[in-house]
Amino acid sequence: MAMHQRHPSGISRKKVQVSFVVRDEVERYHRSGINSLQFDPINSRLYSACRDSIIRIWNTKNIKDPYIQSMEHHTDWVNDIVLCCGGRNLISASSDTTVKVWNAYKGFCMSTLRTHKDYVKALAYAKDREQVASAGLDRSIFLWDVNTLTALTASNNTVTMLNLSGNKDSIYSLAMNHCGTVIVSGSTEKVLRFWDPRTCQKLMKLKGHTDNVKALVLSKDGTQCVSGSSDGTIRLWSIGHQRCIATLRIHDEGVWALQANESFTTLYSGGRDRKLYMTDLRNPDSRELICEESAPILKLSMNAEQQTMWVATTNSCINNWSIKPSGNEEDSTEMDYERPLYTQPKMTIKGGTSIRQYHVLNDKRHILTKDSEGNVALWDVSTACKLEDLGRADFEEEIKKRFKMIYVPHWFTVDLRTGMLSIHLDESDCFAAWVSAKSVGMRLNDGSDPKLNFGGLLLQALLSHWPRTQPEEEPLQDGAVYNVNGSGERVSTNYCFNVPGHTPVIFSEVGGRTLFRLLAKDAGRETETLGLSDTLPMWVVDITVLKQMPKFNKIPFYLFPYPAAGIKSVKKDRLSASDMLQVRKVIEHVYEKIIGAGSDAGSQTGSTHNSTTANSAQEQKSDTERDPLSMLPAAEEKVELLCQDQILDPNMDLRTVKHFIWKSGGDLVLHYRLLK
């Protein structure tokens, strides 16, 4: 499903990057850490916001198979979510700089808000007023009326919001009380800033923390606030007295998650030390260690009725822990704070593996990856598919095993931020990789060997469902449509690669915000067609619609006789050829044009060349007559090519020679030597 909002015409003038994600059609399991949770007690549903860009819905009553569906529309980490309107709607905030409004029951995106200019890190919700606030790294806090947001449509997408100004640093936490009379923000400024959201007036600034304020909770009446910081402390604040009334030093490291009960008497806290504590706010010295997680804790969501806590961490699993107190009435000084009450969760929603390491192979088409459980896999970038699961193989050995003495220029970049393979294509290098069809294992029926441009063909495959890209000419029998590029050579322009229809395709500003997202198979739908027409930069249109393939890359080089051969070089011409030109072709050039075999061309190179030419021509003729079934061309039998004193394989191309053998700056220098 594509984003609903159209973009101002000026946006397309910025450099646009094309990205896609290599993934399964249905991603049932989280692929990375989980940043936020929301529990719906009425429907027993849990909503989880993951760093893999997907929000998932779980049926907490179905222990064996809790997955319900995925909510997909974001293109980067989903940092926070809130349920509103009695659980009918969900608001999400993401590092793709957007805030999105969802139908929580059906799981689809209703509208997208693009007001923020940087990562949106936190949301806050006043349920009595149906008001949501969003904040992030752009230092801005925006207030939204939820009823207005849920009424937005594709044609009516204008929304008015209020902006709370005054923050001096990036905001990482936000809280608002139920009746919407107080809103508080925490930031890298290390202070808490308060506003009255009804008037947008600043109320106060409270100091005390010595590091980023990562978590906040407000009491229902807005008179008290609890903050958790990367400095490892929790502070209880009196808003009326504008001061800190208690400092809790419970955790060994940064505090990243807080949750309070409805009466604001019990506080639950977690963070970098992986421990979940329960503290009595009326007597802060009274506390219990509920459990210890296997990874740092990022978010808590309580089921008050069942006295359990859903815990999200930096790994991909979600655990549900009992939070029933021990009932131990003994003096707090005698309690063992470090012995957890519970060692096993009541329920676990299993997560998937996250790709942690990758290596692009020399052919610049295949990628080896290693995931969080040590499993190695092989992927094909050109078809956006996994080719092979290699199990817990030795990653470095697999790389060595697949090494080929071949050089193809870099034409894409890889990003593992979401735990999945994201491939980015930029105008500057997308079209750098030209290869011959045979070199990548493509055999055409007519026996020809057209040149393929990886980036161009992949772009066409990603947008093959867009009506504007459909070719008017009929494809040839081998299934490809051919064109002539700027160098006048036959190149393949269509149907060499196919990508799965479920592949997400993303257009974004280079290093910036997302402009448009769609699934490859949906490019023919009306909304997506309009979005593509508004978003696509000309460099993509040229390739996909106009079929204007780029020119081949040229490589300059010098060609001299081998110094010890006794042949004097008369000319010092700087030659230029396609960087895909095989050494074999240069050998043929030397044989036919320089030493002059079978022609008069050699007369210009001097008498030494002439005598060599005559002898070579006669030998060539006699050899051919003697051995008509010879597999080696005459040129390769008579001439060899060297670089840095190393004899070159005739099948090697010039760019591979320059990369692996020449290894120097300046123009490539080749030497030829006659074979006796």
C-alpha angles and dihedrals in degrees: 000000000000129000114271102220122086118220132239112261092242093064094074091064091073119087109274126209125203118217137174136185123230104217148126120284092245116029101200095170133056112256098199145008120325115235102185145015136196123187122205105203094187095059097024089237127147120203117201127191114208138196087236086076094251130114112208131198121217134192102223092196092062103073097175098049111008097162114118106164148314126253106212126181107099120093101203139028115327100223104182142004135189130192115222142169092047092307095308094111138034128203120205135192124203146183086242083080094247137114114211133200117214140189096237096198096051097029101229131130113251101183144349126225116206102182098115120083098204141020112327104221108171145028133194129195133205102196096188091058098030090233127146129195126200130194141167150141094325087071091236129126116202125193118211133190105229095208089056092048094052090051094057118117135181090266097036103048102135113117132178119219137176122238122214108204132190106078113129099192142035113295118230103167138036137178137179129184121242096259094046099239097124134035124183132190132199123203148160085277084081093229136102116236121198132201138176101237091201092064100016087232122149112245106183149320119233123200130197112100120096098205142030115319102231104171137033138179128181128204116248093253093045096239098114136040134190121203132191122201143190085244087078097247135112117211129199113209133196106216093193092053092036094225144102111262099182139016116203118202098188104129129065093217141015119331110227106163134045134177129175131194121248094265092048092234099113126050127197117199138180140164148133095342089063093233126130112210131187115209132185105230091201088058108021092187088066108083141137134206104236098187146323119242127211093240139026112294117243106171143009130204121182131215097202095184095057094033094235135129127217109216126200121196141174089275124074101254127091119211129199112211131189112244097190107138119241093244088228107154096183120124111289092232090065096049121106103234093184098058108088118228090221131031099179127051120234090231137004126202102206122228133209132242124280123219107240105169137029142179125196109219122229094260087064089223104083130057130197116209137187120205136207091274095049096257116148123212138179120225135189112220094193093061098029091233142121109245103188143001108221097184121217094341125156102272096206092046091052089053092051092046092056098043115127128186092241132113123211119170120249110264104165140030128225127225125190096180094118095042090253131086110275116183121202125201119196128189092236096065108005092104098041096102115080116168135170117254092237093051090062094045099261114141115190123206094237092054094241124138108216121186117254127207108208096204095045094048093046092051089051091050093050091053099034092117093056107103093222091063096054110116119237093209122078116253118247122250093270089060098250133112114217133209138174118251130211091279092057095247128130111258133177113246107171148035098010092112131034126191126200114268091235092062110123111230116199131192116197143158110268105268090354148072130338115257102183140356130191141151114256092240092054097060091103095058118105098245093045093046091055092045092052092048090053097043111034115104118225094252089064094042091052091058102036103035107021093034091222103160116200124252121267119266113256126215123199119217144162123234119205136165113259107271095233093049094081093233116133118221110225097184132042099200120170106227128201131200143154109292087232092061110126122234086240090067092051089051089052089049091053092047097047104031109024106034087029102226109189095352145072092246093098094065090085093060098064140258095296089058092046095056091046090048094053093049092045093049092051092047091048091053095048093045092051092049092048096045112024091164093058110140095205119079114240092246093059090049092055105033136042128188125221137192122188086353090300119125110237127228108241089226093059119100126225097253090054090050091051094046101043105025111021092043092169139105122257128041122334115258120207129184127203125208130190117236118227 
